[in-house]
Amino acid sequence: MTEDTSKSAKPRQSRTGLTSTGARKAAAKSNRSRAREFALQALYQHLVGRNDPTDIDHFTRDLAGFHKADAAHYDALLHGSINGAEQLDALILPLLDRKFAEISPIEHAVMWIGVYEFQNCPDVPWRVVLNECIELAKEFGGTDGHKYVNAVLNGLAPQLRPLEVEADRATGKARP
């Protein structure tokens, strides 16, 4: 009699669309996710090099893969974040436990993207904004930078998207 071992072995969980580190593979990314990545790179150039936004924009649009990004969303994130930097920083600052100078430029740029989307992209659910920003910080930021981004953006979500956050809390989709 042969023993059926198929029931005793745990099935492997599918990692379709993920790299070995858990990041999404390029093919699994939406055009909006790609727009966020390009905006992050551009905002990094702005924060670190203080490069001219127009020069940054032209450079970024020439990067490989830009044609797969949502160009309109990229434009909104890049120019909206740079033009509204003081206001974005004013919202972020009360949730920081250190000075902006001590925040990684990657995490700073990711927080700009998140706050900008909370304020200006009501078509993107707040939990999607939060998740996308955490993913950006995981992929491009420091070891635990995503935890910091999560804490700051999660702290701002009730202020910037109160009805949406409250509705999710009422249905158990978000922590109280």
Order of alpha helices (4+ residues) and beta strands (2+ residues): alpha-alpha-alpha-alpha-alpha-alpha-alpha-alpha
